[in-house]
Amino acid sequence: MLSRSPAVIQNVLRSRWFPGLLLSLVVGPFYWLSAVTRVGGGDWGQFQTFGYMGGIAHPPGYPLIIGSINLATRIIRFADPAHVANIVNATYATAAAVVLFYTGWLLTRSRLAALVATVVFATGYSIWAQATQAGHISVQTLLVFVLILALATYAERPTAARLAAVAFAAGLSLTNHGLSVFMLPATVIYVASRRFPKMIRPQTLLTVAAAGLLGLAPWLYVIRGLIVPVPMNRPESISRLSLSDLIHLVIGKPLEVVNDSGAVAAALDGERPSFLDEWPKFAHDVLREYGWIWIAPALVGWLVLARRHPRLAVWIAWTGLTTLWFALATPPLLDTDRYFSVIYALLAVCLAVGIGWLLSGARQLTEEVTAARMRLATLAVGLIIVIAAGVRLHQQLTGPARINVVRLRENAEEQAEIGLGIVRHMAPGGVYLTNWTSAWYPRYARHVLGVDRDLSIQIADFGTMNFEQAESILATGRRLYLQRTTPQYEATYTVVQRAGVFYEVLPKA
């Protein structure tokens, strides 16, 4: 029995699943320890709050991540729900890194190339930051990698099972951000252009359809709203979904006004920036994420893909260009830089191919020399790549990327305490006017932490703080509180600062 153990160990080390397991044991704790422990603002706070409450986020609803958070917070009861939500998101980010590794390995046949690309991607400035709080970015990059892996596997050997895997991945991609719609035409063309003799068989078509529907299963989380009351748009509005609500959530509108105050609408009415105006920002963000030392081999990697896997290269180019068009065509107020994560994911795949090409090139250049020199040349190139990856890792863990993550954690701690203090200091039945981003700190304190005193937390325009509503609110006898004061409020009412962080509006004596 003992004599066979070395052989068993060797089989485990040589197995295809062992590197992924080892990578997850490293990346997982890295992301989990980085996860923010308190509630965040904006989309982060909305996902954390609605995920725990069973609500539905703004269109397109994000059923995969919201449903996952809802399930996790029901199982894990001993931790802050916001922290649990962030751990769920970090787990998706870990899965994205593992799938990227296997994708790079499949395309290059090189574990080293796949590993270096994974390290570079996983420690990126924005990718690492987005992995620390619940949102749609980490899930979106995972879905991109899953679909690319399914397509590459199908192209290698078309079978009914692999075609079903592509259908499942395509369906699953539609359970997160609407940008996944851009991938569908390229995916259909990719599959149709690969000859598949059994495609017309009814059994194959049924299997593919069933796999696609299985990928769409997370949408059942939204459909439950037809039966179970769920928070819609804001926690104060508890209602059941109607059919029109479902259509609105599934389809959504790219430039829809998501702010009750109309601030987004006002921005849309103004002059929209041109492509050339937004291009410097995109270039800056990409360079901050990778740097030329990694962008150059990524571009080479796409050229290699265009030669070896032309259909996959076209798929990547289509997805990247349509995503870039959507990101740069929308106003800056909609925070378009977060859409660039799809492009970062595509670059990571190309980077793995580019590094693999460099390693294989070192072997080819030394084919006519001795085997020892060939191994030496390959080892030298590999060593240079590993050193570069080590330098990158050190820079990210000690430089701006780490500082950014630390600031996110500190800001969440500070703002969460402020939100909790605001709710505790408000009189029962009070009305608090705040902007959408900051609203989730007091909302989380009220609805998740249970500091509920019949308060109303309403969205206000940050410039006017909805001055036109002040008189009607005070006429009801409710106390009125503001995130910030304005000259118009101070000229009309007595504004008193409370707890050093918010303001109460009182009638003048």
RODO-2510 file (C-alpha; in nm, 4 decimals, decimal comma):
residues 509
     n   res          X          Y          Z
     1     m     0,0000     0,0000     0,0000
     2     l     0,2751     0,2437     0,0990
     3     s     0,4882     0,1465    -0,1997
     4     r     0,2147     0,2643    -0,4353
     5     s     0,1771     0,6057    -0,2717
     6     p     0,4548     0,7781    -0,4745
     7     a     0,2829     0,6686    -0,7962
     8     v    -0,0485     0,8019    -0,6682
     9     i     0,1143     1,1325    -0,5786
    10     q     0,2732     1,1565    -0,9235
    11     n    -0,0638     1,0909    -1,0883
    12     v    -0,2219     1,3657    -0,8797
    13     l     0,0549     1,6108    -0,9671
    14     r     0,0202     1,5299    -1,3368
    15     s    -0,3588     1,5501    -1,3406
    16     r    -0,5289     1,8385    -1,5184
    17     w    -0,7317     1,9484    -1,2172
    18     f    -0,4407     1,9763    -0,9717
    19     p    -0,2977     2,3094    -1,1016
    20     g    -0,6433     2,4652    -1,0848
    21     l    -0,6933     2,3423    -0,7298
    22     l    -0,3528     2,4734    -0,6262
    23     l    -0,4214     2,8082    -0,7938
    24     s    -0,7569     2,8431    -0,6209
    25     l    -0,5919     2,7730    -0,2841
    26     v    -0,3610     3,0696    -0,3485
    27     v    -0,5894     3,3178    -0,5246
    28     g    -0,8925     3,2410    -0,3074
    29     p    -0,7417     3,3489     0,0264
    30     f    -0,5769     3,6454    -0,1495
    31     y    -0,9145     3,7787    -0,2633
    32     w    -1,1018     3,6735     0,0506
    33     l    -0,8582     3,8550     0,2781
    34     s    -0,8837     4,1602     0,0526
    35     a    -1,2635     4,1629     0,0677
    36     v    -1,4145     4,4735     0,2268
    37     t    -1,5819     4,3875     0,5565
    38     r    -1,8524     4,6583     0,5545
    39     v    -2,1197     4,7850     0,3216
    40     g    -2,0171     5,0059     0,0289
    41     g    -2,1812     5,2830    -0,1678
    42     g    -2,3356     5,2895    -0,5149
    43     d    -2,3770     4,9572    -0,6940
    44     w    -2,1772     4,7792    -0,4261
    45     g    -2,4138     4,8871    -0,1508
    46     q    -2,7177     4,8098    -0,3628
    47     f    -2,5984     4,4568    -0,4385
    48     q    -2,5091     4,3929    -0,0740
    49     t    -2,8386     4,5314     0,0590
    50     f    -3,0725     4,3828    -0,2001
    51     g    -2,8806     4,0552    -0,2009
    52     y    -2,9521     4,0102     0,1688
    53     m    -3,3117     4,1370     0,1501
    54     g    -3,4041     3,9339    -0,1560
    55     g    -3,4491     4,2418    -0,3716
    56     i    -3,3681     4,3069    -0,7344
    57     a    -3,0972     4,5434    -0,8527
    58     h    -3,1407     4,8019    -1,1256
    59     p    -3,1782     4,6731    -1,4833
    60     p    -3,0857     4,4228    -1,6019
    61     g    -3,1330     4,2828    -1,2519
    62     y    -2,8050     4,0842    -1,2209
    63     p    -2,9801     3,7668    -1,1014
    64     l    -2,6652     3,5533    -1,0839
    65     i    -2,4712     3,7634    -0,8341
    66     i    -2,7772     3,8900    -0,6434
    67     g    -2,9212     3,5394    -0,6143
    68     s    -2,5836     3,4024    -0,5028
    69     i    -2,5576     3,6659    -0,2320
    70     n    -2,9117     3,5958    -0,1155
    71     l    -2,8349     3,2246    -0,0858
    72     a    -2,4991     3,2775     0,0874
    73     t    -2,6372     3,5225     0,3438
    74     r    -2,9117     3,2738     0,4298
    75     i    -2,6536     3,0029     0,4939
    76     i    -2,3784     3,2078     0,6633
    77     r    -2,5439     3,3774     0,9592
    78     f    -2,2456     3,4516     1,1813
    79     a    -2,0907     3,7304     0,9679
    80     d    -2,1998     4,0731     0,8516
    81     p    -2,4180     4,0188     0,5402
    82     a    -2,2191     4,2822     0,3494
    83     h    -1,8970     4,0940     0,4241
    84     v    -2,0575     3,7678     0,3126
    85     a    -2,1678     3,9352    -0,0108
    86     n    -1,8134     4,0544    -0,0721
    87     i    -1,6774     3,7055    -0,0039
    88     v    -1,9204     3,5696    -0,2644
    89     n    -1,7899     3,8227    -0,5145
    90     a    -1,4289     3,7338    -0,4250
    91     t    -1,5128     3,3685    -0,4913
    92     y    -1,6356     3,4584    -0,8399
    93     a    -1,3105     3,6503    -0,8934
    94     t    -1,1142     3,3416    -0,7851
    95     a    -1,3107     3,1260    -1,0283
    96     a    -1,2347     3,3777    -1,3049
    97     a    -0,8610     3,3419    -1,2392
    98     v    -0,8808     2,9609    -1,2447
    99     v    -1,0830     2,9525    -1,5691
   100     l    -0,8388     3,1991    -1,7264
   101     f    -0,5541     2,9654    -1,6359
   102     y    -0,7197     2,6684    -1,8024
   103     t    -0,8115     2,8776    -2,1059
   104     g    -0,4526     2,9914    -2,1482
   105     w    -0,3284     2,6369    -2,0934
   106     l    -0,5620     2,4999    -2,3601
   107     l    -0,4623     2,7619    -2,6168
   108     t    -0,0864     2,7489    -2,5536
   109     r    -0,0178     2,4038    -2,4031
   110     s     0,2018     2,5921    -2,1567
   111     r     0,1254     2,6064    -1,7858
   112     l     0,3832     2,8801    -1,7393
   113     a     0,2237     3,1080    -1,9994
   114     a    -0,1207     3,0511    -1,8512
   115     l     0,0038     3,1109    -1,4969
   116     v     0,1837     3,4370    -1,5787
   117     a    -0,1206     3,5740    -1,7627
   118     t    -0,3392     3,4795    -1,4657
   119     v    -0,1089     3,6554    -1,2183
   120     v    -0,0977     3,9703    -1,4308
   121     f    -0,4755     3,9767    -1,4701
   122     a    -0,5697     3,8866    -1,1127
   123     t    -0,3537     4,1625    -0,9612
   124     g    -0,4691     4,4362    -1,1989
   125     y    -0,5518     4,7754    -1,0474
   126     s    -0,9259     4,7702    -1,1161
   127     i    -0,9740     4,3917    -1,1355
   128     w    -0,8341     4,3487    -0,7849
   129     a    -1,0353     4,6435    -0,6516
   130     q    -1,3589     4,5180    -0,8077
   131     a    -1,3009     4,1759    -0,6507
   132     t    -1,3171     4,3249    -0,3008
   133     q    -1,6852     4,4302    -0,3085
   134     a    -1,9981     4,2716    -0,4513
   135     g    -2,0671     4,3879    -0,8048
   136     h    -2,1014     4,2634    -1,1594
   137     i    -1,7372     4,3058    -1,2737
   138     s    -1,5861     3,9856    -1,1315
   139     v    -1,8839     3,7821    -1,2496
   140     q    -1,8628     3,9374    -1,5968
   141     t    -1,4948     3,8499    -1,6406
   142     l    -1,5658     3,4945    -1,5226
   143     l    -1,8447     3,4568    -1,7792
   144     v    -1,6183     3,5860    -2,0571
   145     f    -1,3501     3,3314    -1,9695
   146     v    -1,6041     3,0481    -1,9415
   147     l    -1,7449     3,1235    -2,2858
   148     i    -1,3990     3,1490    -2,4459
   149     l    -1,2953     2,8186    -2,2854
   150     a    -1,6142     2,6519    -2,4108
   151     l    -1,5595     2,7873    -2,7625
   152     a    -1,1950     2,6799    -2,7722
   153     t    -1,2833     2,3329    -2,6450
   154     y    -1,5588     2,2995    -2,9046
   155     a    -1,3273     2,4095    -3,1871
   156     e    -1,0703     2,1494    -3,0834
   157     r    -1,3178     1,8637    -3,1263
   158     p    -1,6830     1,9396    -3,2064
   159     t    -1,9174     1,7094    -3,0185
   160     a    -2,2733     1,7370    -2,8975
   161     a    -2,1556     1,7649    -2,5372
   162     r    -1,9134     2,0457    -2,6149
   163     l    -2,1751     2,2284    -2,8178
   164     a    -2,4082     2,2000    -2,5196
   165     a    -2,1330     2,3486    -2,3027
   166     v    -2,1148     2,6471    -2,5389
   167     a    -2,4925     2,6891    -2,5176
   168     f    -2,4816     2,6705    -2,1384
   169     a    -2,2018     2,9276    -2,1194
   170     a    -2,3863     3,1581    -2,3596
   171     g    -2,7053     3,1310    -2,1552
   172     l    -2,5214     3,1875    -1,8297
   173     s    -2,3539     3,4966    -1,9742
   174     l    -2,6978     3,6557    -2,0090
   175     t    -2,7563     3,6460    -1,6333
   176     n    -2,5242     3,9360    -1,5587
   177     h    -2,4530     4,2589    -1,7412
   178     g    -2,6286     4,3411    -2,0677
   179     l    -2,2911     4,3667    -2,2425
   180     s    -2,3115     3,9892    -2,2872
   181     v    -2,5618     4,0508    -2,5645
   182     f    -2,2716     4,1671    -2,7819
   183     m    -2,1104     3,8232    -2,7547
   184     l    -2,4106     3,6321    -2,8875
   185     p    -2,3809     3,7105    -3,2627
   186     a    -2,0114     3,6248    -3,2637
   187     t    -2,0813     3,3044    -3,0711
   188     v    -2,3507     3,1915    -3,3148
   189     i    -2,1236     3,2604    -3,6137
   190     y    -1,8335     3,0845    -3,4404
   191     v    -2,0370     2,7683    -3,3860
   192     a    -2,2063     2,7730    -3,7256
   193     s    -1,8752     2,8118    -3,9103
   194     r    -1,7394     2,4887    -3,7600
   195     r    -1,8716     2,1895    -3,9514
   196     f    -2,0774     1,9707    -3,7222
   197     p    -2,2359     1,6754    -3,9060
   198     k    -2,4837     1,5861    -3,6300
   199     m    -2,6124     1,9417    -3,5870
   200     i    -2,9466     1,8751    -3,7542
   201     r    -3,0376     1,5804    -3,5356
   202     p    -3,3386     1,6606    -3,3124
   203     q    -3,1706     1,5030    -3,0104
   204     t    -2,8699     1,7348    -3,0471
   205     l    -3,0880     2,0418    -3,0891
   206     l    -3,2913     1,9494    -2,7812
   207     t    -2,9732     1,8975    -2,5782
   208     v    -2,8353     2,2343    -2,6857
   209     a    -3,1647     2,4099    -2,6099
   210     a    -3,1846     2,2461    -2,2670
   211     a    -2,8264     2,3506    -2,1887
   212     g    -2,9011     2,7088    -2,2901
   213     l    -3,2115     2,7180    -2,0706
   214     l    -3,0123     2,5723    -1,7826
   215     g    -2,7666     2,8580    -1,8205
   216     l    -3,0574     3,1019    -1,7917
   217     a    -3,1750     2,9406    -1,4661
   218     p    -3,0552     3,2286    -1,2408
   219     w    -3,3349     3,4410    -1,3910
   220     l    -3,5720     3,2322    -1,1795
   221     y    -3,4558     3,4513    -0,8926
   222     v    -3,6266     3,7476    -1,0600
   223     i    -3,9392     3,5542    -1,1540
   224     r    -3,9915     3,4688    -0,7870
   225     g    -4,0856     3,8339    -0,7509
   226     l    -4,4174     3,7515    -0,9163
   227     i    -4,5106     3,5580    -0,6033
   228     v    -4,2956     3,6838    -0,3168
   229     p    -4,2934     4,0558    -0,2254
   230     v    -3,9501     4,1983    -0,3016
   231     p    -3,7935     4,5444    -0,2700
   232     m    -3,8116     4,7219    -0,6042
   233     n    -3,5823     5,0178    -0,6832
   234     r    -3,5588     5,1210    -0,3185
   235     p    -3,6089     4,9226     0,0034
   236     e    -3,9028     5,1444     0,1056
   237     s    -4,1115     5,0247    -0,1904
   238     i    -4,2229     4,6669    -0,1296
   239     s    -4,4249     4,5293    -0,4194
   240     r    -4,4776     4,2277    -0,6410
   241     l    -4,3416     4,2349    -0,9913
   242     s    -4,5712     4,2682    -1,2885
   243     l    -4,5063     4,1368    -1,6370
   244     s    -4,3982     4,4829    -1,7513
   245     d    -4,1501     4,4966    -1,4627
   246     l    -3,9974     4,1679    -1,5776
   247     i    -3,9605     4,2922    -1,9350
   248     h    -3,8068     4,6125    -1,8034
   249     l    -3,5550     4,4230    -1,5898
   250     v    -3,4560     4,1712    -1,8570
   251     i    -3,4241     4,4170    -2,1437
   252     g    -3,3590     4,7467    -1,9678
   253     k    -3,2533     5,0636    -2,1437
   254     p    -2,8838     5,1471    -2,2048
   255     l    -2,9193     5,5161    -2,1221
   256     e    -3,2099     5,4966    -1,8821
   257     v    -3,2345     5,7501    -1,6018
   258     v    -3,1302     5,5601    -1,2901
   259     n    -3,1351     5,8593    -1,0599
   260     d    -3,4709     5,9829    -0,9250
   261     s    -3,3395     6,3375    -0,9168
   262     g    -3,2880     6,3530    -1,2928
   263     a    -2,9172     6,4295    -1,2676
   264     v    -2,8381     6,1664    -1,5290
   265     a    -3,1092     6,3003    -1,7562
   266     a    -2,9618     6,6484    -1,7286
   267     a    -2,6233     6,5129    -1,8318
   268     l    -2,7751     6,3307    -2,1273
   269     d    -2,9402     6,6514    -2,2453
   270     g    -2,6023     6,8226    -2,2634
   271     e    -2,3284     6,7762    -2,5168
   272     r    -2,2033     6,4190    -2,5190
   273     p    -1,8274     6,3616    -2,5365
   274     s    -1,6808     6,2428    -2,8633
   275     f    -1,4847     5,9237    -2,9116
   276     l    -1,1595     6,1198    -2,9288
   277     d    -1,2430     6,2968    -2,6028
   278     e    -1,2871     5,9669    -2,4185
   279     w    -0,9957     5,7829    -2,5825
   280     p    -0,7228     5,9237    -2,3502
   281     k    -0,9115     5,7956    -2,0468
   282     f    -0,9379     5,4488    -2,1959
   283     a    -0,5665     5,4461    -2,2844
   284     h    -0,4757     5,5632    -1,9339
   285     d    -0,6867     5,2940    -1,7675
   286     v    -0,5471     5,0155    -1,9854
   287     l    -0,1876     5,1243    -1,9226
   288     r    -0,2579     5,1439    -1,5496
   289     e    -0,4039     4,7947    -1,5595
   290     y    -0,1252     4,6264    -1,7568
   291     g     0,1551     4,8532    -1,8789
   292     w     0,3328     4,8262    -2,2125
   293     i     0,5439     4,5349    -2,0946
   294     w     0,2281     4,3191    -2,0928
   295     i     0,0199     4,4948    -2,3568
   296     a     0,2844     4,4319    -2,6260
   297     p     0,2851     4,0491    -2,5899
   298     a    -0,0966     4,0588    -2,5615
   299     l    -0,1190     4,2285    -2,9022
   300     v     0,1260     3,9756    -3,0413
   301     g    -0,0893     3,7045    -2,8873
   302     w    -0,3939     3,8233    -3,0808
   303     l    -0,1933     3,8067    -3,4046
   304     v    -0,0886     3,4525    -3,3155
   305     l    -0,4525     3,3668    -3,2488
   306     a    -0,5489     3,5180    -3,5835
   307     r    -0,3122     3,2708    -3,7493
   308     r    -0,3797     2,9607    -3,5409
   309     h    -0,7421     3,0164    -3,4295
   310     p    -0,8834     3,2811    -3,6653
   311     r    -1,2453     3,2371    -3,5570
   312     l    -1,1548     3,2866    -3,1917
   313     a    -0,9475     3,5929    -3,2826
   314     v    -1,2480     3,7389    -3,4651
   315     w    -1,4710     3,6593    -3,1657
   316     i    -1,2322     3,8411    -2,9307
   317     a    -1,1985     4,1392    -3,1644
   318     w    -1,5766     4,1698    -3,2059
   319     t    -1,6451     4,1465    -2,8332
   320     g    -1,3709     4,3961    -2,7480
   321     l    -1,4687     4,6525    -3,0113
   322     t    -1,8417     4,6413    -2,9343
   323     t    -1,7696     4,6741    -2,5629
   324     l    -1,5349     4,9645    -2,6301
   325     w    -1,7955     5,1314    -2,8502
   326     f    -2,0630     5,0977    -2,5813
   327     a    -1,8320     5,2231    -2,3066
   328     l    -1,7084     5,5270    -2,4969
   329     a    -2,0497     5,6092    -2,6450
   330     t    -2,2200     5,6514    -2,3064
   331     p    -2,1757     5,9612    -2,0887
   332     p    -1,9000     5,9673    -1,8253
   333     l    -2,1654     6,0076    -1,5555
   334     l    -2,2526     5,6412    -1,6030
   335     d    -1,9020     5,5400    -1,4904
   336     t    -1,8142     5,3734    -1,8200
   337     d    -1,4630     5,2706    -1,7170
   338     r    -1,6042     4,9665    -1,5360
   339     y    -1,7063     4,8223    -1,8737
   340     f    -1,3391     4,8058    -1,9682
   341     s    -1,3057     4,4951    -1,7500
   342     v    -1,4311     4,2882    -2,0444
   343     i    -1,1450     4,4274    -2,2532
   344     y    -0,9003     4,3523    -1,9706
   345     a    -1,0229     3,9909    -1,9730
   346     l    -0,9785     3,9604    -2,3501
   347     l    -0,6285     4,1061    -2,3239
   348     a    -0,5439     3,8483    -2,0558
   349     v    -0,6333     3,5629    -2,2905
   350     c    -0,4239     3,7174    -2,5678
   351     l    -0,1406     3,7710    -2,3178
   352     a    -0,1325     3,3999    -2,2374
   353     v    -0,1119     3,3198    -2,6091
   354     g     0,1623     3,5796    -2,6607
   355     i     0,3739     3,4428    -2,3768
   356     g     0,3191     3,0894    -2,5037
   357     w     0,4388     3,1990    -2,8468
   358     l     0,7568     3,3469    -2,6953
   359     l     0,8299     3,0224    -2,5127
   360     s     0,7662     2,8098    -2,8210
   361     g     0,9761     3,0503    -3,0289
   362     a     1,2710     2,9955    -2,7979
   363     r     1,2428     2,6222    -2,8601
   364     q     1,2144     2,6611    -3,2371
   365     l     1,5182     2,8888    -3,2601
   366     t     1,7314     2,6223    -3,1003
   367     e     1,6063     2,3203    -3,2935
   368     e     1,9369     2,2735    -3,4772
   369     v     2,1588     2,3024    -3,1706
   370     t     2,2136     2,0521    -2,8979
   371     a     1,9312     1,9497    -2,6702
   372     a     2,1136     2,0980    -2,3712
   373     r     2,1379     2,4405    -2,5346
   374     m     1,7739     2,4206    -2,6430
   375     r     1,6654     2,3570    -2,2872
   376     l     1,8936     2,6366    -2,1709
   377     a     1,7403     2,8884    -2,4141
   378     t     1,3884     2,7883    -2,3196
   379     l     1,4793     2,8099    -1,9532
   380     a     1,6298     3,1566    -2,0025
   381     v     1,3179     3,2929    -2,1737
   382     g     1,0971     3,1313    -1,9122
   383     l     1,3097     3,2746    -1,6330
   384     i     1,2827     3,6263    -1,7795
   385     i     0,9046     3,5936    -1,7968
   386     v     0,8851     3,4627    -1,4403
   387     i     1,1035     3,7481    -1,3118
   388     a     0,8843     3,9989    -1,4951
   389     a     0,5754     3,8424    -1,3377
   390     g     0,7423     3,8553    -0,9965
   391     v     0,8254     4,2237    -1,0395
   392     r     0,4660     4,2886    -1,1476
   393     l     0,3332     4,1030    -0,8442
   394     h     0,5606     4,2988    -0,6096
   395     q     0,4597     4,6308    -0,7650
   396     q     0,0899     4,5552    -0,7367
   397     l     0,1080     4,4258    -0,3789
   398     t     0,3109     4,7231    -0,2569
   399     g     0,2131     5,0049    -0,4940
   400     p    -0,1000     5,1903    -0,6110
   401     a    -0,3117     4,8759    -0,6539
   402     r    -0,2714     4,7777    -0,2880
   403     i    -0,3182     5,1382    -0,1741
   404     n    -0,6419     5,1543    -0,3707
   405     v    -0,7757     4,8388    -0,2041
   406     v    -0,6749     4,9622     0,1411
   407     r    -0,8542     5,2910     0,0778
   408     l    -1,1669     5,1060    -0,0292
   409     r    -1,1678     4,9128     0,2974
   410     e    -1,1029     5,2219     0,5071
   411     n    -1,3646     5,4269     0,3237
   412     a    -1,6249     5,1540     0,3692
   413     e    -1,5480     5,1335     0,7419
   414     e    -1,5816     5,5080     0,7815
   415     q    -1,8935     5,5529     0,5696
   416     a    -2,0686     5,2514     0,7207
   417     e    -2,0203     5,3951     1,0695
   418     i    -2,1469     5,7336     0,9497
   419     g    -2,4556     5,5732     0,7947
   420     l    -2,5245     5,3797     1,1124
   421     g    -2,4805     5,6948     1,3206
   422     i    -2,7186     5,8917     1,0985
   423     v    -2,9932     5,6332     1,1365
   424     r    -2,9459     5,6175     1,5128
   425     h    -2,9542     5,9964     1,5542
   426     m    -3,2624     6,0581     1,3398
   427     a    -3,5942     6,0993     1,5139
   428     p    -3,8507     5,8235     1,4528
   429     g    -4,0418     5,8854     1,1323
   430     g    -3,7774     6,1213     0,9960
   431     v    -3,7032     6,1785     0,6269
   432     y    -3,3416     6,1741     0,5077
   433     l    -3,2535     6,3213     0,1664
   434     t    -2,9260     6,1967     0,0174
   435     n    -2,7708     6,1139    -0,3179
   436     w    -2,8022     5,7635    -0,4619
   437     t    -2,4431     5,6557    -0,3992
   438     s    -2,4445     5,7463    -0,0293
   439     a    -2,8008     5,6243     0,0317
   440     w    -2,6936     5,2645     0,0782
   441     y    -2,5039     5,3232     0,4014
   442     p    -2,8130     5,4346     0,6020
   443     r    -3,0409     5,1993     0,4062
   444     y    -2,8199     4,9057     0,4986
   445     a    -2,8186     5,0153     0,8626
   446     r    -3,1977     5,0383     0,8628
   447     h    -3,3006     4,7318     0,6639
   448     v    -3,0162     4,4867     0,7266
   449     l    -2,8771     4,5828     1,0659
   450     g    -3,2293     4,6377     1,1957
   451     v    -3,2062     5,0004     1,3126
   452     d    -3,5606     5,0599     1,1843
   453     r    -3,7460     5,3597     1,3286
   454     d    -3,9992     5,4131     1,0499
   455     l    -3,7462     5,6260     0,8650
   456     s    -3,7671     5,7255     0,5002
   457     i    -3,4399     5,7479     0,3069
   458     q    -3,5054     5,9236    -0,0232
   459     i    -3,2865     6,0057    -0,3221
   460     a    -3,2226     6,3764    -0,3832
   461     d    -3,0358     6,5853    -0,6353
   462     f    -2,6988     6,6604    -0,4808
   463     g    -2,7077     7,0215    -0,5997
   464     t    -3,0496     7,1292    -0,4716
   465     m    -3,1160     6,8518    -0,2185
   466     n    -3,4768     6,8582    -0,3429
   467     f    -3,5508     7,1939    -0,1852
   468     e    -3,8954     7,1981    -0,3486
   469     q    -4,0034     6,9016    -0,1324
   470     a    -3,8974     7,0488     0,2005
   471     e    -4,2173     7,2407     0,2732
   472     s    -4,4473     6,9471     0,1988
   473     i    -4,2363     6,7102     0,4131
   474     l    -4,2291     6,9463     0,7110
   475     a    -4,6037     7,0077     0,6757
   476     t    -4,6665     6,6416     0,7564
   477     g    -4,4961     6,6837     1,0931
   478     r    -4,2019     6,4614     1,0021
   479     r    -3,8453     6,5702     1,0750
   480     l    -3,6354     6,6504     0,7677
   481     y    -3,2643     6,5677     0,7418
   482     l    -3,0130     6,6394     0,4642
   483     q    -2,6859     6,4854     0,3538
   484     r    -2,5615     6,8386     0,2886
   485     t    -2,6995     7,1883     0,3266
   486     t    -2,7445     7,4482     0,0515
   487     p    -2,7706     7,8312     0,0507
   488     q    -3,1384     7,8018    -0,0421
   489     y    -3,2120     7,5887     0,2627
   490     e    -3,0156     7,8193     0,4903
   491     a    -3,1977     8,1264     0,3596
   492     t    -3,5419     7,9735     0,4125
   493     y    -3,5041     7,7474     0,7150
   494     t    -3,2912     7,6983     1,0224
   495     v    -3,0342     7,4288     0,9353
   496     v    -2,8650     7,2576     1,2290
   497     q    -2,5757     7,0157     1,1950
   498     r    -2,6306     6,6823     1,3713
   499     a    -2,3593     6,4405     1,4829
   500     g    -2,1146     6,6388     1,2743
   501     v    -2,2056     6,4587     0,9510
   502     f    -2,5643     6,5495     0,8474
   503     y    -2,8138     6,8335     0,8850
   504     e    -3,1636     6,8828     1,0200
   505     v    -3,4024     7,1348     0,8651
   506     l    -3,6190     7,3308     1,1093
   507     p    -3,8748     7,6069     1,0467
   508     k    -3,7453     7,9512     1,1312
   509     a    -3,8726     8,0936     1,4603
***
